[in-house]
Amino acid sequence: MGDFAILKVIGEGSFGRALLIWQESSNQTHAMKEIGLPTHMDTCIS
């Protein structure tokens, strides 16, 4: 995310959070959803 800067967290839930970000190259703000994924295969539900 080198071109983006996180301005603030605008929401949080059980799977992740919503962020207000600023894109430096276009000088625009956007909303981005960040989700947490399992890091190990044994934690996945099959």
PyMOL Python script that loads the backbone (N, CA, C, O; Angstrom):
from pymol import cmd

cmd.read_pdbstr("""\
ATOM      1  N   MET A   1       0.828  -1.200   0.000  1.00  0.00           N
ATOM      2  CA  MET A   1       0.000   0.000   0.000  1.00  0.00           C
ATOM      3  C   MET A   1       0.863   1.251   0.000  1.00  0.00           C
ATOM      4  O   MET A   1       0.607   2.176   0.771  1.00  0.00           O
ATOM      5  N   GLY A   2       1.862   1.296  -0.834  1.00  0.00           N
ATOM      6  CA  GLY A   2       2.775   2.412  -0.846  1.00  0.00           C
ATOM      7  C   GLY A   2       2.152   3.715  -1.303  1.00  0.00           C
ATOM      8  O   GLY A   2       2.608   4.786  -0.902  1.00  0.00           O
ATOM      9  N   ASP A   3       1.115   3.651  -2.136  1.00  0.00           N
ATOM     10  CA  ASP A   3       0.491   4.855  -2.686  1.00  0.00           C
ATOM     11  C   ASP A   3      -0.650   5.363  -1.807  1.00  0.00           C
ATOM     12  O   ASP A   3      -1.236   6.406  -2.096  1.00  0.00           O
ATOM     13  N   PHE A   4      -0.970   4.636  -0.739  1.00  0.00           N
ATOM     14  CA  PHE A   4      -2.111   4.976   0.102  1.00  0.00           C
ATOM     15  C   PHE A   4      -1.665   5.316   1.515  1.00  0.00           C
ATOM     16  O   PHE A   4      -0.677   4.777   2.015  1.00  0.00           O
ATOM     17  N   ALA A   5      -2.404   6.215   2.151  1.00  0.00           N
ATOM     18  CA  ALA A   5      -2.183   6.549   3.554  1.00  0.00           C
ATOM     19  C   ALA A   5      -3.515   6.368   4.286  1.00  0.00           C
ATOM     20  O   ALA A   5      -4.548   6.858   3.831  1.00  0.00           O
ATOM     21  N   ILE A   6      -3.487   5.666   5.416  1.00  0.00           N
ATOM     22  CA  ILE A   6      -4.699   5.466   6.213  1.00  0.00           C
ATOM     23  C   ILE A   6      -4.974   6.745   6.997  1.00  0.00           C
ATOM     24  O   ILE A   6      -4.129   7.213   7.760  1.00  0.00           O
ATOM     25  N   LEU A   7      -6.166   7.301   6.799  1.00  0.00           N
ATOM     26  CA  LEU A   7      -6.544   8.519   7.517  1.00  0.00           C
ATOM     27  C   LEU A   7      -7.217   8.189   8.842  1.00  0.00           C
ATOM     28  O   LEU A   7      -6.898   8.789   9.868  1.00  0.00           O
ATOM     29  N   LYS A   8      -8.164   7.219   8.824  1.00  0.00           N
ATOM     30  CA  LYS A   8      -8.803   6.806  10.070  1.00  0.00           C
ATOM     31  C   LYS A   8      -9.611   5.539   9.856  1.00  0.00           C
ATOM     32  O   LYS A   8      -9.956   5.185   8.729  1.00  0.00           O
ATOM     33  N   VAL A   9      -9.904   4.872  10.947  1.00  0.00           N
ATOM     34  CA  VAL A   9     -10.763   3.689  10.931  1.00  0.00           C
ATOM     35  C   VAL A   9     -12.202   4.192  11.043  1.00  0.00           C
ATOM     36  O   VAL A   9     -12.539   4.916  11.980  1.00  0.00           O
ATOM     37  N   ILE A  10     -13.056   3.803  10.076  1.00  0.00           N
ATOM     38  CA  ILE A  10     -14.435   4.290  10.089  1.00  0.00           C
ATOM     39  C   ILE A  10     -15.434   3.222  10.514  1.00  0.00           C
ATOM     40  O   ILE A  10     -16.629   3.500  10.622  1.00  0.00           O
ATOM     41  N   GLY A  11     -14.954   1.995  10.757  1.00  0.00           N
ATOM     42  CA  GLY A  11     -15.831   0.934  11.239  1.00  0.00           C
ATOM     43  C   GLY A  11     -15.054  -0.332  11.522  1.00  0.00           C
ATOM     44  O   GLY A  11     -14.008  -0.581  10.921  1.00  0.00           O
ATOM     45  N   GLU A  12     -15.578  -1.146  12.456  1.00  0.00           N
ATOM     46  CA  GLU A  12     -14.950  -2.417  12.783  1.00  0.00           C
ATOM     47  C   GLU A  12     -16.014  -3.477  12.942  1.00  0.00           C
ATOM     48  O   GLU A  12     -17.109  -3.214  13.438  1.00  0.00           O
ATOM     49  N   GLY A  13     -15.671  -4.694  12.510  1.00  0.00           N
ATOM     50  CA  GLY A  13     -16.583  -5.818  12.628  1.00  0.00           C
ATOM     51  C   GLY A  13     -15.825  -7.071  13.012  1.00  0.00           C
ATOM     52  O   GLY A  13     -14.642  -7.014  13.348  1.00  0.00           O
ATOM     53  N   SER A  14     -16.506  -8.197  12.962  1.00  0.00           N
ATOM     54  CA  SER A  14     -15.881  -9.446  13.392  1.00  0.00           C
ATOM     55  C   SER A  14     -14.857  -9.966  12.396  1.00  0.00           C
ATOM     56  O   SER A  14     -13.962 -10.716  12.787  1.00  0.00           O
ATOM     57  N   PHE A  15     -14.954  -9.598  11.128  1.00  0.00           N
ATOM     58  CA  PHE A  15     -14.018 -10.088  10.114  1.00  0.00           C
ATOM     59  C   PHE A  15     -12.962  -9.068   9.701  1.00  0.00           C
ATOM     60  O   PHE A  15     -12.011  -9.423   9.005  1.00  0.00           O
ATOM     61  N   GLY A  16     -13.106  -7.829  10.109  1.00  0.00           N
ATOM     62  CA  GLY A  16     -12.127  -6.829   9.698  1.00  0.00           C
ATOM     63  C   GLY A  16     -12.575  -5.429  10.061  1.00  0.00           C
ATOM     64  O   GLY A  16     -13.345  -5.224  10.999  1.00  0.00           O
ATOM     65  N   ARG A  17     -12.070  -4.459   9.289  1.00  0.00           N
ATOM     66  CA  ARG A  17     -12.422  -3.063   9.562  1.00  0.00           C
ATOM     67  C   ARG A  17     -12.496  -2.277   8.267  1.00  0.00           C
ATOM     68  O   ARG A  17     -11.930  -2.677   7.249  1.00  0.00           O
ATOM     69  N   ALA A  18     -13.202  -1.154   8.314  1.00  0.00           N
ATOM     70  CA  ALA A  18     -13.323  -0.253   7.172  1.00  0.00           C
ATOM     71  C   ALA A  18     -12.442   0.957   7.449  1.00  0.00           C
ATOM     72  O   ALA A  18     -12.454   1.520   8.544  1.00  0.00           O
ATOM     73  N   LEU A  19     -11.676   1.346   6.428  1.00  0.00           N
ATOM     74  CA  LEU A  19     -10.711   2.427   6.581  1.00  0.00           C
ATOM     75  C   LEU A  19     -11.005   3.560   5.615  1.00  0.00           C
ATOM     76  O   LEU A  19     -11.448   3.323   4.491  1.00  0.00           O
ATOM     77  N   LEU A  20     -10.764   4.777   6.043  1.00  0.00           N
ATOM     78  CA  LEU A  20     -10.760   5.927   5.148  1.00  0.00           C
ATOM     79  C   LEU A  20      -9.306   6.126   4.758  1.00  0.00           C
ATOM     80  O   LEU A  20      -8.451   6.342   5.617  1.00  0.00           O
ATOM     81  N   ILE A  21      -9.022   6.053   3.450  1.00  0.00           N
ATOM     82  CA  ILE A  21      -7.646   6.157   2.971  1.00  0.00           C
ATOM     83  C   ILE A  21      -7.519   7.302   1.986  1.00  0.00           C
ATOM     84  O   ILE A  21      -8.506   7.757   1.407  1.00  0.00           O
ATOM     85  N   TRP A  22      -6.301   7.756   1.807  1.00  0.00           N
ATOM     86  CA  TRP A  22      -5.990   8.823   0.849  1.00  0.00           C
ATOM     87  C   TRP A  22      -5.003   8.271  -0.150  1.00  0.00           C
ATOM     88  O   TRP A  22      -3.965   7.730   0.231  1.00  0.00           O
ATOM     89  N   GLN A  23      -5.319   8.404  -1.440  1.00  0.00           N
ATOM     90  CA  GLN A  23      -4.435   7.960  -2.510  1.00  0.00           C
ATOM     91  C   GLN A  23      -3.598   9.143  -2.963  1.00  0.00           C
ATOM     92  O   GLN A  23      -4.119  10.132  -3.481  1.00  0.00           O
ATOM     93  N   GLU A  24      -2.297   9.026  -2.760  1.00  0.00           N
ATOM     94  CA  GLU A  24      -1.401  10.146  -3.032  1.00  0.00           C
ATOM     95  C   GLU A  24      -1.350  10.514  -4.513  1.00  0.00           C
ATOM     96  O   GLU A  24      -1.324  11.697  -4.853  1.00  0.00           O
ATOM     97  N   SER A  25      -1.333   9.509  -5.404  1.00  0.00           N
ATOM     98  CA  SER A  25      -1.166   9.802  -6.833  1.00  0.00           C
ATOM     99  C   SER A  25      -2.350  10.558  -7.427  1.00  0.00           C
ATOM    100  O   SER A  25      -2.167  11.385  -8.320  1.00  0.00           O
ATOM    101  N   SER A  26      -3.569  10.283  -6.941  1.00  0.00           N
ATOM    102  CA  SER A  26      -4.745  10.967  -7.485  1.00  0.00           C
ATOM    103  C   SER A  26      -5.278  12.049  -6.560  1.00  0.00           C
ATOM    104  O   SER A  26      -6.195  12.785  -6.925  1.00  0.00           O
ATOM    105  N   ASN A  27      -4.704  12.150  -5.353  1.00  0.00           N
ATOM    106  CA  ASN A  27      -5.145  13.121  -4.354  1.00  0.00           C
ATOM    107  C   ASN A  27      -6.633  12.959  -4.027  1.00  0.00           C
ATOM    108  O   ASN A  27      -7.348  13.948  -3.865  1.00  0.00           O
ATOM    109  N   GLN A  28      -7.098  11.700  -3.930  1.00  0.00           N
ATOM    110  CA  GLN A  28      -8.493  11.404  -3.623  1.00  0.00           C
ATOM    111  C   GLN A  28      -8.574  10.538  -2.376  1.00  0.00           C
ATOM    112  O   GLN A  28      -7.632   9.821  -2.038  1.00  0.00           O
ATOM    113  N   THR A  29      -9.724  10.614  -1.693  1.00  0.00           N
ATOM    114  CA  THR A  29      -9.974   9.732  -0.559  1.00  0.00           C
ATOM    115  C   THR A  29     -10.897   8.606  -0.996  1.00  0.00           C
ATOM    116  O   THR A  29     -11.748   8.787  -1.866  1.00  0.00           O
ATOM    117  N   HIS A  30     -10.720   7.447  -0.386  1.00  0.00           N
ATOM    118  CA  HIS A  30     -11.509   6.258  -0.695  1.00  0.00           C
ATOM    119  C   HIS A  30     -11.793   5.513   0.599  1.00  0.00           C
ATOM    120  O   HIS A  30     -11.133   5.732   1.614  1.00  0.00           O
ATOM    121  N   ALA A  31     -12.788   4.627   0.550  1.00  0.00           N
ATOM    122  CA  ALA A  31     -13.022   3.692   1.640  1.00  0.00           C
ATOM    123  C   ALA A  31     -12.439   2.346   1.226  1.00  0.00           C
ATOM    124  O   ALA A  31     -12.578   1.927   0.076  1.00  0.00           O
ATOM    125  N   MET A  32     -11.787   1.676   2.167  1.00  0.00           N
ATOM    126  CA  MET A  32     -11.192   0.369   1.902  1.00  0.00           C
ATOM    127  C   MET A  32     -11.598  -0.580   3.014  1.00  0.00           C
ATOM    128  O   MET A  32     -11.612  -0.202   4.186  1.00  0.00           O
ATOM    129  N   LYS A  33     -11.926  -1.802   2.653  1.00  0.00           N
ATOM    130  CA  LYS A  33     -12.255  -2.812   3.645  1.00  0.00           C
ATOM    131  C   LYS A  33     -11.058  -3.734   3.825  1.00  0.00           C
ATOM    132  O   LYS A  33     -10.556  -4.305   2.858  1.00  0.00           O
ATOM    133  N   GLU A  34     -10.608  -3.875   5.051  1.00  0.00           N
ATOM    134  CA  GLU A  34      -9.482  -4.739   5.395  1.00  0.00           C
ATOM    135  C   GLU A  34     -10.057  -5.949   6.132  1.00  0.00           C
ATOM    136  O   GLU A  34     -10.736  -5.799   7.148  1.00  0.00           O
ATOM    137  N   ILE A  35      -9.782  -7.142   5.615  1.00  0.00           N
ATOM    138  CA  ILE A  35     -10.318  -8.342   6.246  1.00  0.00           C
ATOM    139  C   ILE A  35      -9.180  -9.230   6.720  1.00  0.00           C
ATOM    140  O   ILE A  35      -8.107  -9.269   6.117  1.00  0.00           O
ATOM    141  N   GLY A  36      -9.430  -9.934   7.803  1.00  0.00           N
ATOM    142  CA  GLY A  36      -8.450 -10.866   8.332  1.00  0.00           C
ATOM    143  C   GLY A  36      -8.734 -12.263   7.811  1.00  0.00           C
ATOM    144  O   GLY A  36      -9.853 -12.760   7.935  1.00  0.00           O
ATOM    145  N   LEU A  37      -7.729 -12.897   7.232  1.00  0.00           N
ATOM    146  CA  LEU A  37      -7.856 -14.258   6.732  1.00  0.00           C
ATOM    147  C   LEU A  37      -7.047 -15.191   7.616  1.00  0.00           C
ATOM    148  O   LEU A  37      -6.040 -14.780   8.193  1.00  0.00           O
ATOM    149  N   PRO A  38      -7.478 -16.452   7.730  1.00  0.00           N
ATOM    150  CA  PRO A  38      -6.697 -17.413   8.515  1.00  0.00           C
ATOM    151  C   PRO A  38      -5.300 -17.576   7.920  1.00  0.00           C
ATOM    152  O   PRO A  38      -5.133 -17.581   6.701  1.00  0.00           O
ATOM    153  N   THR A  39      -4.305 -17.709   8.786  1.00  0.00           N
ATOM    154  CA  THR A  39      -2.928 -17.844   8.303  1.00  0.00           C
ATOM    155  C   THR A  39      -2.486 -19.288   8.195  1.00  0.00           C
ATOM    156  O   THR A  39      -1.496 -19.575   7.522  1.00  0.00           O
ATOM    157  N   HIS A  40      -3.190 -20.205   8.836  1.00  0.00           N
ATOM    158  CA  HIS A  40      -2.829 -21.627   8.809  1.00  0.00           C
ATOM    159  C   HIS A  40      -3.974 -22.435   8.220  1.00  0.00           C
ATOM    160  O   HIS A  40      -5.141 -22.141   8.479  1.00  0.00           O
ATOM    161  N   MET A  41      -3.654 -23.430   7.446  1.00  0.00           N
ATOM    162  CA  MET A  41      -4.689 -24.260   6.830  1.00  0.00           C
ATOM    163  C   MET A  41      -5.501 -25.031   7.864  1.00  0.00           C
ATOM    164  O   MET A  41      -6.673 -25.321   7.624  1.00  0.00           O
ATOM    165  N   ASP A  42      -4.905 -25.375   9.020  1.00  0.00           N
ATOM    166  CA  ASP A  42      -5.640 -26.131  10.022  1.00  0.00           C
ATOM    167  C   ASP A  42      -6.695 -25.294  10.732  1.00  0.00           C
ATOM    168  O   ASP A  42      -7.519 -25.850  11.457  1.00  0.00           O
ATOM    169  N   THR A  43      -6.698 -23.960  10.546  1.00  0.00           N
ATOM    170  CA  THR A  43      -7.712 -23.113  11.165  1.00  0.00           C
ATOM    171  C   THR A  43      -8.893 -22.881  10.232  1.00  0.00           C
ATOM    172  O   THR A  43      -9.883 -22.274  10.640  1.00  0.00           O
ATOM    173  N   CYS A  44      -8.812 -23.353   8.983  1.00  0.00           N
ATOM    174  CA  CYS A  44      -9.900 -23.183   8.024  1.00  0.00           C
ATOM    175  C   CYS A  44     -10.991 -24.205   8.286  1.00  0.00           C
ATOM    176  O   CYS A  44     -10.721 -25.336   8.690  1.00  0.00           O
ATOM    177  N   ILE A  45     -12.200 -23.799   8.054  1.00  0.00           N
ATOM    178  CA  ILE A  45     -13.348 -24.709   8.198  1.00  0.00           C
ATOM    179  C   ILE A  45     -13.567 -25.388   6.868  1.00  0.00           C
ATOM    180  O   ILE A  45     -13.667 -24.715   5.842  1.00  0.00           O
ATOM    181  N   SER A  46     -13.644 -26.721   6.859  1.00  0.00           N
ATOM    182  CA  SER A  46     -13.864 -27.431   5.601  1.00  0.00           C
ATOM    183  C   SER A  46     -15.208 -28.104   5.553  1.00  0.00           C
ATOM    184  O   SER A  46     -15.543 -28.744   4.556  1.00  0.00           O
TER     185      SER A  46
END
""", "prot")
cmd.dss("prot")
cmd.show_as("cartoon", "prot")
cmd.util.cbc("prot")
cmd.orient("prot")
